[in-house]
């Protein structure tokens, strides 16, 4: 699916770390959760538009034994407290070496969300801060918007189908069905 194809948007899947909340590597402590700028407003706009809002997140810290499933869900509950309950959470606890089909950049979590909500995968979009988020969306056949951060590689920015300066701009682009011309996209 190309970014210029207009498809009714029914749901948005957001990466957690680096997109909705500040990335604290292998965080198992809800007290360390800090929202990214504009997260409250962005999620509120998606909900006001009647869209499903879910999280897709690789959490290999579980597979590495760095935190427990209970700690993971304590962090996720904190996110829900700050942003309101998500419609669904999709988590991959595996390490990359496991070859799990749900671990981004694979499309498993995106496909699971479509199935869970009974929606066409093409009616979903993914917002994330790294290439794996965008790759998962592309592999599933849905729209994507990259919101670069300090960890985003320049090559990821260069090949992302759509890039936004921040989470607010990403939501605006999706809600407006806008495809930002490469000349107006943000470079980091």
RAUR-V620393 format. One record per pair of residues at least 24 apart in sequence whose ideal C-beta (glycine too) atoms are under 8 Angstrom apart, sorted by sequence separation. I is the first residue (numbers start at 1). J is the second residue. D is the distance in Angstrom with one decimal. If there is no record, write none. Layout:
i | j | d
I | J | D
I | J | D
//
This chain:
i | j | d
55 | 79 | 7.5
69 | 93 | 7.2
104 | 128 | 7.9
131 | 155 | 7.7
88 | 113 | 6.3
131 | 156 | 3.8
145 | 170 | 4.2
90 | 116 | 7.9
105 | 131 | 7.1
110 | 136 | 5.4
114 | 140 | 7.5
130 | 156 | 6.3
134 | 160 | 5.2
105 | 132 | 4.2
109 | 136 | 6.7
110 | 137 | 6.2
134 | 161 | 7.3
88 | 116 | 5.7
104 | 132 | 4.2
105 | 133 | 7.9
108 | 136 | 8.0
131 | 159 | 7.9
145 | 173 | 5.8
157 | 185 | 7.8
14 | 43 | 7.8
88 | 117 | 7.1
104 | 133 | 5.9
107 | 136 | 5.3
110 | 139 | 7.8
111 | 140 | 5.6
131 | 160 | 7.5
145 | 174 | 6.4
157 | 186 | 7.7
63 | 93 | 5.4
87 | 117 | 7.4
105 | 135 | 3.4
106 | 136 | 6.4
107 | 137 | 7.7
110 | 140 | 3.8
157 | 187 | 6.4
55 | 86 | 5.4
62 | 93 | 3.7
63 | 94 | 5.0
64 | 95 | 6.0
104 | 135 | 6.9
105 | 136 | 5.3
143 | 174 | 7.0
157 | 188 | 6.1
54 | 86 | 5.7
57 | 89 | 7.6
59 | 91 | 5.3
60 | 92 | 7.8
63 | 95 | 4.2
104 | 136 | 4.2
107 | 139 | 3.9
110 | 142 | 6.3
28 | 61 | 6.7
53 | 86 | 5.8
54 | 87 | 5.4
55 | 88 | 7.6
57 | 90 | 7.4
59 | 92 | 6.7
60 | 93 | 7.1
106 | 139 | 6.6
107 | 140 | 3.7
154 | 187 | 7.9
12 | 46 | 5.3
27 | 61 | 7.7
53 | 87 | 5.4
54 | 88 | 4.2
55 | 89 | 5.0
56 | 90 | 4.8
57 | 91 | 5.5
58 | 92 | 5.0
59 | 93 | 5.3
60 | 94 | 6.5
105 | 139 | 6.8
107 | 141 | 7.9
154 | 188 | 7.4
20 | 55 | 7.2
26 | 61 | 3.9
52 | 87 | 4.6
54 | 89 | 6.8
55 | 90 | 6.7
57 | 92 | 7.4
60 | 95 | 4.7
63 | 98 | 6.8
52 | 88 | 7.4
54 | 90 | 6.4
55 | 91 | 7.9
60 | 96 | 6.9
152 | 188 | 6.2
47 | 84 | 7.3
26 | 64 | 7.4
28 | 66 | 7.1
148 | 186 | 6.6
150 | 188 | 7.9
12 | 51 | 5.6
14 | 53 | 7.2
16 | 55 | 5.2
28 | 67 | 2.9
149 | 188 | 7.8
9 | 49 | 7.9
11 | 51 | 5.5
12 | 52 | 7.4
14 | 54 | 7.4
15 | 55 | 7.6
16 | 56 | 7.9
17 | 57 | 6.7
26 | 66 | 4.5
27 | 67 | 7.5
28 | 68 | 6.9
43 | 83 | 4.9
44 | 84 | 7.9
127 | 167 | 6.9
148 | 188 | 4.2
10 | 51 | 6.3
11 | 52 | 3.5
12 | 53 | 5.8
13 | 54 | 5.0
14 | 55 | 5.7
15 | 56 | 6.4
16 | 57 | 4.1
26 | 67 | 6.3
43 | 84 | 6.9
9 | 51 | 6.4
10 | 52 | 6.4
11 | 53 | 7.1
12 | 54 | 7.6
13 | 55 | 7.0
14 | 56 | 7.4
15 | 57 | 6.4
29 | 71 | 7.3
33 | 75 | 6.0
40 | 82 | 7.3
11 | 54 | 6.6
13 | 56 | 4.8
28 | 71 | 3.3
32 | 75 | 8.0
39 | 82 | 7.8
40 | 83 | 6.3
60 | 103 | 7.8
127 | 170 | 4.8
28 | 72 | 6.6
30 | 74 | 4.7
39 | 83 | 6.4
127 | 171 | 7.5
29 | 74 | 7.9
30 | 75 | 5.1
33 | 78 | 4.4
58 | 103 | 5.5
28 | 74 | 7.5
29 | 75 | 7.1
33 | 79 | 6.2
58 | 104 | 5.4
28 | 75 | 6.6
30 | 77 | 6.9
35 | 82 | 5.7
127 | 174 | 7.5
27 | 75 | 5.8
30 | 78 | 3.7
35 | 83 | 7.3
56 | 104 | 6.8
33 | 82 | 6.9
125 | 174 | 5.2
56 | 109 | 4.1
56 | 110 | 6.5
56 | 113 | 6.9
21 | 79 | 6.2
20 | 79 | 6.6
54 | 113 | 5.3
16 | 76 | 7.8
52 | 113 | 7.9
16 | 79 | 6.8
20 | 83 | 7.1
54 | 117 | 7.9
52 | 117 | 5.3
52 | 119 | 7.1
56 | 126 | 7.0
58 | 132 | 7.3
11 | 87 | 7.6
13 | 90 | 7.5
56 | 133 | 7.7
56 | 136 | 7.0
15 | 104 | 7.9
13 | 109 | 7.4
13 | 110 | 6.2
13 | 113 | 5.6
11 | 113 | 6.8
11 | 114 | 8.0
11 | 117 | 6.0
23 | 129 | 7.9
10 | 117 | 7.5
11 | 119 | 5.8
19 | 127 | 6.0
10 | 119 | 4.9
19 | 128 | 5.4
10 | 120 | 7.7
18 | 128 | 7.7
19 | 129 | 4.9
13 | 124 | 6.1
15 | 126 | 7.5
18 | 129 | 3.9
11 | 123 | 6.7
12 | 124 | 7.1
13 | 125 | 7.2
14 | 126 | 7.6
15 | 127 | 6.9
18 | 130 | 6.9
7 | 120 | 8.0
10 | 123 | 4.0
11 | 124 | 4.8
12 | 125 | 5.1
13 | 126 | 4.9
14 | 127 | 5.1
15 | 128 | 3.7
9 | 123 | 6.2
10 | 124 | 6.8
11 | 125 | 7.6
12 | 126 | 7.6
13 | 127 | 7.5
14 | 128 | 7.3
15 | 129 | 6.1
19 | 133 | 7.5
7 | 122 | 4.9
8 | 123 | 5.6
9 | 124 | 7.7
12 | 127 | 6.4
15 | 130 | 7.6
7 | 123 | 5.9
9 | 125 | 6.0
15 | 133 | 4.8
1 | 122 | 5.8
13 | 137 | 7.9
42 | 167 | 4.5
46 | 171 | 6.1
23 | 149 | 7.4
42 | 168 | 5.5
45 | 171 | 5.3
49 | 175 | 5.8
41 | 168 | 6.4
45 | 172 | 8.0
19 | 147 | 6.1
23 | 151 | 7.0
38 | 166 | 5.8
39 | 167 | 6.0
42 | 170 | 7.4
37 | 166 | 6.6
38 | 167 | 4.8
42 | 171 | 4.4
46 | 175 | 7.8
36 | 166 | 8.0
37 | 167 | 7.4
38 | 168 | 4.0
45 | 175 | 6.7
18 | 149 | 5.2
36 | 167 | 5.9
18 | 151 | 6.5
9 | 143 | 7.6
7 | 143 | 7.4
1 | 141 | 4.9
3 | 143 | 6.3
1 | 142 | 6.7
3 | 144 | 7.9
1 | 143 | 7.3
20 | 167 | 7.5
19 | 167 | 6.7
3 | 161 | 4.1
2 | 161 | 7.5
3 | 162 | 5.3
12 | 171 | 7.6
12 | 174 | 6.4
9 | 174 | 6.0
9 | 175 | 7.5
9 | 177 | 7.5
6 | 177 | 5.6
4 | 179 | 5.3
3 | 179 | 5.0
//
